[in-house]
C-alpha cells in the first residue's frame, strides 16, 4: 500500500514537471515572437519616415522667406551683429567704471618673531596678522566719463554697420532670387524656341519633299535647330547655377530641393525723388556710421586730454586687521583702557582718499593726444566723403530704378510683337512669301525680346533693392 502511494506521488510530480516545462517553453516562444514583432515594427518605422521625407513636396519660398533665411545664416551679417553686441558690452563696462565697486579681501601675514609683539619687520603689526575687509572703491576721473561717451558712439557705429550689412545682404538675396526666377523663365523660353526650331525644321523637310523649297532652306533650318538646342542646354546650366547660388545664401545644410515664387509680374510703385532724398538723409546707415565715428573720435581726444588732469580715488574699508582671526581679541595684558572687559572689538572701518597729479611722463600723454587728433581728422574726411557719396548714390540709384521701370512697358510690347512677327513670318514662309532667313531672324528676335523683358523686370527689382540700401523700406 505504501509502495503504491509512493509511485502515485512520483507520477504526479513527473506530470507536474512536464507541465511546468511546457509552460516555460510556451512563455519563451511568446516572448520571442513579441520581440521579433517589435523589432520589425521599429525597423519599418524609419523606412516609412524616410519614404515620407523623400516624397515630401519641396518648400516654396517667397522673397520674404528668402530674406529671413539669409539673415539667419549669413556669416557677414552675423559678424556685424556680433560686433554690435560686443560694442554694447564695452559700453556696459565703461558705465560700470563710473560707479562704485565693492570687493571683499582676506589676507594673512606672517612675520618672524624677535621676542616682541611687533616681530622683526616694523611695517607689519605682529607675528600673525589677519585681514578680512570689505572695500568700497570709487575712481573719479574725466577720462572715465569721456571713455563712456566714446563707447556710446562706438556702439552707434557698430549698430549702423550692422544695418549696412543687413541692407547689403538684401541686395545679394534679391539679385540671387530673381536671377533664379529669370533663369527659369529663360529655360522655358529656350524650350519654346527648341520646339519652334524643330517644328520649322520639319516644315522645311516637308516643303523640300514637295519640291517647293531648296535644300539650302533645310540646311539653314537644321543649323538653327542645333543652335537652339545648345541654347537650351546653356539655359539649363544657368538655372542650376542660379539655384546653387541661392541655396548657399539660404540654407545651413545646402538644400537645393526648393522652388521660388515668380512675382515679377507685379512691379512695385516708385516714390518721388524728394521723398527718396528725405528718407536717405534720415535713414542712411553709412551716414549714421560716419557721424558716430566722428563723435567717437572726438571723445577719444577728450580721453587722451584727460591724461593732463588729476584723478581722485576714494576707498572705504570695513572689517578686521588684527593679530587674531576673530571679531574680538582678549585683552592681554589688561590695561586701563579696557578695564572691566576681558576682550576688545576687532571690527572697524577706515577710509582713504587719493589725488593723483600728473607731472612728467616723457611726452606720452602728448603723443596720445596727437594720435587721437589724427583719427579725428580722418573721421572728418570719411564723413565728408560719405555725405558726397550719399548724394551721388541717391541720384544714380533713383535714375536706374526710374529708367528700368519706364522701360518695362516697352519691353513687354516688344516681346508681344516679336512673338506675333514669328507666327506671321512662319505662315508667310509656308505660303512661299518669305525666305528661310526671315524665319530664322524672327525666331532669334522673339527669343531675345522675351529674355530682354525678363531681364528688365529683374533689373527694376534689383534697382529698387539698391535704392533701399540708402533709404530703408518704402
C-alpha positions as CSV (number, residue, x, y, z in Angstrom):
1,X,0.0,0.0,0.0
2,X,2.8,2.3,0.9
3,X,4.7,1.5,-2.4
4,X,1.6,2.2,-4.5
5,X,1.2,5.6,-2.8
6,X,4.8,6.4,-3.4
7,X,4.6,5.5,-7.1
8,X,1.5,7.7,-7.4
9,X,3.3,10.6,-5.9
10,X,6.2,10.1,-8.3
11,X,3.9,10.0,-11.3
12,X,2.1,13.2,-10.1
13,X,5.4,15.0,-9.6
14,X,6.6,13.9,-13.1
15,X,3.4,15.1,-14.6
16,X,3.7,18.4,-12.9
17,X,7.3,18.8,-14.0
18,X,6.4,18.2,-17.7
19,X,3.5,20.7,-17.4
20,X,5.8,23.3,-15.9
21,X,8.4,22.8,-18.7
22,X,5.7,23.1,-21.3
23,X,4.5,26.4,-19.8
24,X,8.0,27.8,-19.7
25,X,8.6,26.9,-23.3
26,X,5.3,28.5,-24.4
27,X,6.2,31.7,-22.5
28,X,9.6,31.8,-24.1
29,X,8.2,31.3,-27.6
30,X,5.6,34.0,-27.0
31,X,8.3,36.5,-25.7
32,X,10.5,35.7,-28.7
33,X,7.6,36.3,-31.2
34,X,6.7,39.6,-29.4
35,X,10.4,40.8,-29.6
36,X,10.6,40.0,-33.3
37,X,7.4,41.9,-33.9
38,X,8.7,44.9,-32.0
39,X,12.0,44.8,-33.9
40,X,10.2,44.5,-37.2
41,X,7.9,47.4,-36.4
42,X,10.8,49.6,-35.2
43,X,12.7,48.7,-38.4
44,X,9.8,49.5,-40.6
45,X,9.0,52.9,-39.0
46,X,12.2,54.7,-40.1
47,X,11.7,53.3,-43.5
48,X,8.2,54.8,-43.5
49,X,9.6,58.1,-42.3
50,X,12.3,58.0,-44.9
51,X,9.8,57.3,-47.6
52,X,7.6,60.1,-46.4
53,X,10.5,62.5,-46.3
54,X,11.5,61.5,-49.8
55,X,8.0,62.0,-51.1
56,X,7.5,65.3,-49.3
57,X,7.0,68.3,-51.6
58,X,9.9,70.8,-51.8
59,X,9.2,74.0,-49.9
60,X,8.0,77.0,-51.9
61,X,10.0,80.1,-51.0
62,X,8.9,83.7,-51.4
63,X,11.3,86.7,-51.4
64,X,10.4,87.5,-47.8
65,X,11.1,83.9,-46.8
66,X,14.5,84.1,-48.6
67,X,15.4,87.3,-46.8
68,X,14.5,85.8,-43.4
69,X,16.5,82.6,-44.0
70,X,19.5,84.5,-45.3
71,X,19.6,86.8,-42.3
72,X,19.8,83.7,-40.0
73,X,22.6,82.0,-42.0
74,X,24.8,84.8,-43.4
75,X,28.2,84.9,-41.7
76,X,29.0,88.5,-42.7
77,X,25.7,89.8,-41.2
78,X,26.1,87.7,-38.1
79,X,29.7,89.0,-37.6
80,X,28.4,92.6,-37.8
81,X,25.6,91.8,-35.3
82,X,28.3,90.2,-33.0
83,X,30.4,93.3,-33.3
84,X,27.4,95.4,-32.3
85,X,26.8,93.1,-29.3
86,X,30.5,93.4,-28.3
87,X,30.3,97.2,-28.5
88,X,27.2,97.2,-26.3
89,X,29.1,95.2,-23.7
90,X,32.0,97.7,-23.9
91,X,29.5,100.5,-23.1
92,X,28.2,98.5,-20.1
93,X,31.7,98.0,-18.8
94,X,32.6,101.7,-19.3
95,X,29.4,102.7,-17.4
96,X,30.3,100.3,-14.6
97,X,33.7,102.0,-14.3
98,X,31.8,105.2,-13.3
99,X,30.0,103.6,-10.4
100,X,31.4,102.4,-7.0
101,X,32.6,98.8,-6.8
102,X,32.5,96.6,-3.7
103,X,35.1,93.8,-3.1
104,X,35.9,91.5,-0.2
105,X,39.6,91.0,0.6
106,X,41.1,88.4,3.0
107,X,44.8,88.1,3.8
108,X,47.2,86.5,6.3
109,X,50.7,87.9,7.0
110,X,53.4,86.1,9.0
111,X,56.5,87.8,10.3
112,X,59.4,86.2,12.0
113,X,59.3,86.9,15.7
114,X,62.0,88.6,17.7
115,X,60.6,88.4,21.2
116,X,58.4,91.4,20.9
117,X,54.8,91.7,19.8
118,X,55.7,93.6,16.6
119,X,58.0,91.0,15.1
120,X,61.2,91.7,13.0
121,X,59.5,93.8,10.3
122,X,58.4,97.1,11.6
123,X,55.9,97.6,8.7
124,X,53.9,94.6,9.9
125,X,51.7,94.7,13.0
126,X,52.7,91.5,14.6
127,X,53.9,88.0,14.1
128,X,50.5,86.9,12.9
129,X,48.3,89.4,11.2
130,X,44.8,88.7,9.7
131,X,42.9,90.9,7.3
132,X,39.3,90.4,6.3
133,X,37.7,93.5,4.9
134,X,35.0,94.8,2.6
135,X,36.2,97.5,0.3
136,X,34.0,100.1,-1.4
137,X,36.1,101.9,-4.2
138,X,35.2,104.8,-6.4
139,X,37.5,106.4,-9.0
140,X,36.6,109.9,-10.2
141,X,38.4,110.9,-13.4
142,X,37.5,112.9,-16.5
143,X,38.9,110.1,-18.6
144,X,36.3,107.7,-17.4
145,X,33.4,110.0,-18.3
146,X,34.9,110.6,-21.8
147,X,35.5,106.9,-22.3
148,X,31.9,106.2,-21.5
149,X,30.8,108.7,-24.1
150,X,33.3,107.1,-26.6
151,X,31.8,103.7,-26.1
152,X,28.3,105.0,-26.6
153,X,29.4,106.4,-30.0
154,X,31.3,103.2,-30.8
155,X,28.1,101.2,-30.2
156,X,26.2,103.5,-32.5
157,X,28.9,102.9,-35.2
158,X,28.6,99.1,-34.8
159,X,24.8,99.2,-35.0
160,X,24.9,101.3,-38.1
161,X,27.4,99.0,-39.7
162,X,25.2,96.0,-38.8
163,X,22.4,97.8,-40.6
164,X,24.7,98.4,-43.6
165,X,25.5,94.6,-43.7
166,X,21.7,93.8,-43.4
167,X,20.8,96.0,-46.3
168,X,23.7,94.7,-48.4
169,X,22.5,91.2,-47.8
170,X,19.1,92.2,-49.0
171,X,20.6,93.3,-52.3
172,X,22.5,90.0,-52.6
173,X,19.4,87.9,-51.9
174,X,17.2,89.9,-54.3
175,X,19.8,89.5,-57.0
176,X,20.2,85.7,-56.5
177,X,16.5,85.2,-56.0
178,X,15.5,87.0,-59.2
179,X,18.4,85.6,-61.1
180,X,16.9,82.1,-60.4
181,X,13.4,83.4,-61.4
182,X,14.7,84.8,-64.7
183,X,16.9,81.8,-65.4
184,X,13.7,79.6,-65.1
185,X,11.9,81.9,-67.5
186,X,14.8,81.8,-69.9
187,X,14.8,78.0,-69.7
188,X,11.1,78.0,-70.6
189,X,11.8,80.4,-73.4
190,X,14.6,78.2,-74.7
191,X,12.3,75.2,-74.6
192,X,9.7,77.0,-76.7
193,X,12.5,78.1,-79.1
194,X,13.7,74.5,-79.4
195,X,10.2,73.3,-80.1
196,X,9.8,76.0,-82.7
197,X,13.1,75.2,-84.3
198,X,12.2,71.5,-84.5
199,X,8.8,72.3,-86.0
200,X,10.3,74.7,-88.6
201,X,13.0,72.1,-89.5
202,X,10.2,69.5,-90.2
203,X,8.3,72.1,-92.2
204,X,11.3,72.7,-94.4
205,X,11.8,69.0,-94.9
206,X,8.2,68.6,-95.9
207,X,8.3,71.5,-98.3
208,X,11.6,70.2,-99.8
209,X,9.9,66.8,-100.4
210,X,7.1,68.6,-102.2
211,X,9.7,70.5,-104.3
212,X,8.6,73.9,-103.0
213,X,11.9,75.0,-101.4
214,X,15.6,74.3,-102.0
215,X,17.8,72.0,-99.9
216,X,19.6,75.1,-98.6
217,X,16.5,76.0,-96.6
218,X,16.6,72.7,-94.9
219,X,20.3,73.1,-94.1
220,X,19.6,76.6,-92.6
221,X,16.7,75.3,-90.6
222,X,18.8,72.5,-89.2
223,X,21.6,74.9,-88.2
224,X,19.1,77.0,-86.4
225,X,17.6,73.9,-84.7
226,X,21.1,72.7,-83.5
227,X,21.8,76.2,-82.2
228,X,18.6,76.5,-80.1
229,X,19.2,73.0,-78.7
230,X,22.6,74.3,-77.5
231,X,20.9,77.4,-76.1
232,X,18.5,75.1,-74.2
233,X,21.4,73.3,-72.6
234,X,23.1,76.6,-71.6
235,X,19.9,77.9,-70.1
236,X,19.5,74.7,-68.1
237,X,23.1,75.1,-66.8
238,X,22.5,78.7,-65.9
239,X,19.3,77.8,-64.0
240,X,21.2,75.1,-62.0
241,X,24.0,77.6,-61.1
242,X,21.4,80.2,-60.0
243,X,19.7,77.6,-57.8
244,X,23.0,76.7,-56.2
245,X,24.0,80.3,-55.5
246,X,20.7,81.0,-53.8
247,X,20.9,77.7,-51.8
248,X,24.2,78.8,-50.4
249,X,22.6,82.0,-49.1
250,X,19.5,80.5,-47.6
251,X,20.2,77.1,-46.1
252,X,22.7,76.0,-43.5
253,X,22.6,72.4,-44.8
254,X,22.9,73.3,-48.5
255,X,19.4,72.2,-49.6
256,X,18.7,72.7,-53.3
257,X,15.3,71.0,-53.3
258,X,13.1,74.1,-53.2
259,X,11.1,76.3,-55.5
260,X,10.7,80.0,-55.7
261,X,7.7,82.2,-56.4
262,X,7.7,84.3,-59.6
263,X,6.3,87.7,-58.6
264,X,8.0,89.8,-61.3
265,X,4.6,90.5,-62.9
266,X,3.8,92.9,-60.1
267,X,6.2,95.8,-60.2
268,X,6.4,98.0,-57.1
269,X,5.5,101.7,-57.3
270,X,8.4,104.1,-57.1
271,X,8.1,107.1,-54.7
272,X,9.1,110.6,-55.8
273,X,12.7,111.8,-55.8
274,X,12.1,114.3,-52.9
275,X,10.6,111.6,-50.7
276,X,13.6,109.3,-51.5
277,X,16.1,112.1,-50.7
278,X,14.3,112.8,-47.4
279,X,14.3,109.2,-46.4
280,X,18.0,108.8,-47.3
281,X,19.0,111.8,-45.2
282,X,17.3,110.4,-42.2
283,X,17.8,106.6,-42.5
284,X,21.1,106.1,-44.3
285,X,23.3,103.8,-42.2
286,X,26.5,104.7,-43.9
287,X,26.0,108.4,-43.0
288,X,25.0,107.5,-39.4
289,X,28.1,105.3,-39.1
290,X,30.4,108.1,-40.3
291,X,28.7,110.6,-37.9
292,X,29.0,108.3,-35.0
293,X,32.7,107.5,-35.9
294,X,33.4,111.3,-35.7
295,X,31.7,111.5,-32.4
296,X,33.7,108.6,-31.1
297,X,36.9,110.2,-32.4
298,X,36.1,113.5,-30.5
299,X,35.6,111.6,-27.3
300,X,38.8,109.7,-27.8
301,X,40.6,113.1,-28.0
302,X,38.9,114.0,-24.7
303,X,40.1,110.8,-23.2
304,X,43.7,111.5,-24.2
305,X,43.5,115.1,-22.9
306,X,42.2,113.8,-19.6
307,X,45.7,112.5,-19.0
308,X,46.7,116.1,-18.1
309,X,44.1,116.3,-15.3
310,X,44.3,114.9,-11.8
311,X,42.4,111.7,-10.8
312,X,40.6,111.1,-7.5
313,X,40.3,107.8,-5.8
314,X,38.1,107.1,-2.7
315,X,38.2,103.9,-0.6
316,X,36.2,102.7,2.4
317,X,37.2,99.6,4.3
318,X,35.2,97.7,7.0
319,X,36.4,94.5,8.6
320,X,39.3,93.3,10.7
321,X,43.0,93.9,10.7
322,X,44.1,92.1,13.8
323,X,46.6,89.6,15.2
324,X,43.8,87.0,15.6
325,X,41.2,85.9,13.1
326,X,38.3,86.9,15.2
327,X,35.9,89.7,15.7
328,X,37.1,90.1,19.3
329,X,40.5,89.6,20.9
330,X,41.3,89.1,24.6
331,X,42.9,92.0,26.5
332,X,46.4,90.8,27.2
333,X,47.9,92.3,29.3
334,X,44.9,94.1,31.0
335,X,45.0,97.9,30.5
336,X,43.1,100.8,32.0
337,X,41.5,101.5,28.5
338,X,39.7,98.1,28.5
339,X,39.2,97.9,32.3
340,X,36.4,95.6,33.2
341,X,36.3,94.0,29.7
342,X,38.1,90.7,29.0
343,X,38.3,91.4,25.2
344,X,38.1,94.2,22.7
345,X,36.3,94.6,19.3
346,X,38.5,93.9,16.2
347,X,35.8,95.1,13.8
348,X,36.2,98.7,12.4
349,X,36.4,100.9,9.4
350,X,38.8,103.1,7.6
351,X,38.7,105.5,4.7
352,X,41.3,106.8,2.3
353,X,41.3,109.5,-0.4
354,X,44.0,109.7,-3.0
355,X,44.6,112.5,-5.5
356,X,47.0,111.8,-8.4
357,X,48.5,114.8,-10.2
358,X,50.3,114.0,-13.5
359,X,53.7,115.8,-13.6
360,X,56.0,114.2,-16.2
361,X,55.8,111.1,-18.4
362,X,58.2,112.0,-21.2
363,X,55.6,113.2,-23.6
364,X,53.4,110.1,-23.6
365,X,50.2,112.0,-22.9
366,X,51.0,114.5,-25.6
367,X,51.6,111.6,-28.1
368,X,48.3,110.1,-27.2
369,X,46.5,113.4,-27.9
370,X,48.2,113.6,-31.3
371,X,47.1,110.1,-32.2
372,X,43.5,110.8,-31.2
373,X,43.6,114.1,-33.2
374,X,44.9,112.3,-36.3
375,X,42.0,109.8,-36.0
376,X,39.5,112.6,-35.6
377,X,40.8,114.3,-38.8
378,X,40.4,111.0,-40.7
379,X,36.9,110.6,-39.3
380,X,36.0,114.1,-40.6
381,X,37.3,113.2,-44.1
382,X,35.3,110.0,-44.1
383,X,32.1,111.8,-43.0
384,X,32.5,114.4,-45.8
385,X,33.1,111.6,-48.3
386,X,30.0,109.7,-47.0
387,X,27.9,112.8,-47.5
388,X,29.1,113.3,-51.1
389,X,28.7,109.6,-51.8
390,X,25.1,109.6,-50.5
391,X,24.1,112.5,-52.7
392,X,25.7,110.7,-55.7
393,X,24.0,107.4,-54.9
394,X,20.6,108.9,-54.5
395,X,20.6,110.3,-58.0
396,X,22.3,107.3,-59.5
397,X,20.2,104.6,-57.9
398,X,16.9,106.5,-58.4
399,X,17.7,107.2,-62.0
400,X,18.5,103.5,-62.5
401,X,15.2,102.4,-60.9
402,X,13.2,105.0,-62.8
403,X,14.7,104.1,-66.1
404,X,14.2,100.4,-65.5
405,X,10.6,100.8,-64.6
406,X,9.8,103.1,-67.5
407,X,11.3,100.5,-70.0
408,X,9.1,97.6,-68.8
409,X,6.1,98.6,-70.9
410,X,8.3,99.0,-74.0
411,X,10.0,95.6,-73.4
412,X,6.7,93.9,-72.9
413,X,5.3,95.3,-76.1
414,X,8.5,94.3,-78.0
415,X,8.1,90.7,-76.7
416,X,4.5,90.6,-77.9
417,X,5.3,92.0,-81.3
418,X,8.3,89.6,-81.7
419,X,6.1,86.6,-80.9
420,X,3.4,87.8,-83.4
421,X,6.1,88.5,-86.0
422,X,7.4,85.0,-85.7
423,X,4.0,83.5,-86.1
424,X,3.2,85.6,-89.2
425,X,6.6,85.1,-90.8
426,X,6.3,81.3,-90.4
427,X,2.9,81.4,-92.1
428,X,4.3,83.6,-94.9
429,X,7.2,81.1,-95.4
430,X,4.7,78.2,-95.7
431,X,2.8,80.3,-98.3
432,X,6.0,80.9,-100.2
433,X,6.1,84.6,-99.5
434,X,9.1,84.7,-97.0
435,X,12.6,83.3,-97.0
436,X,14.2,81.0,-94.5
437,X,16.4,83.8,-93.3
438,X,13.4,85.9,-92.3
439,X,12.0,83.0,-90.3
440,X,15.4,82.4,-88.5
441,X,15.7,86.1,-87.8
442,X,12.1,86.2,-86.4
443,X,12.9,83.2,-84.2
444,X,16.0,84.9,-82.8
445,X,14.3,88.2,-82.3
446,X,11.4,86.6,-80.4
447,X,13.8,84.8,-78.0
448,X,15.9,87.9,-77.5
449,X,12.8,90.1,-76.9
450,X,11.4,87.7,-74.3
451,X,14.7,87.4,-72.5
452,X,15.2,91.2,-72.5
453,X,11.8,91.7,-70.9
454,X,12.6,89.2,-68.2
455,X,15.9,90.8,-67.6
456,X,14.2,94.2,-67.5
457,X,11.8,93.1,-64.7
458,X,14.7,91.7,-62.6
459,X,16.7,94.9,-63.3
460,X,13.9,97.0,-61.8
461,X,13.7,94.9,-58.7
462,X,17.5,95.0,-58.2
463,X,17.5,98.7,-58.7
464,X,14.8,99.1,-56.0
465,X,16.9,97.0,-53.6
466,X,19.9,99.2,-54.3
467,X,17.8,102.3,-53.6
468,X,16.5,100.8,-50.4
469,X,20.1,100.4,-49.1
470,X,20.0,104.2,-48.8
471,X,16.5,104.7,-47.5
472,X,15.3,101.5,-45.9
473,X,12.0,100.0,-46.9
474,X,9.4,102.4,-48.6
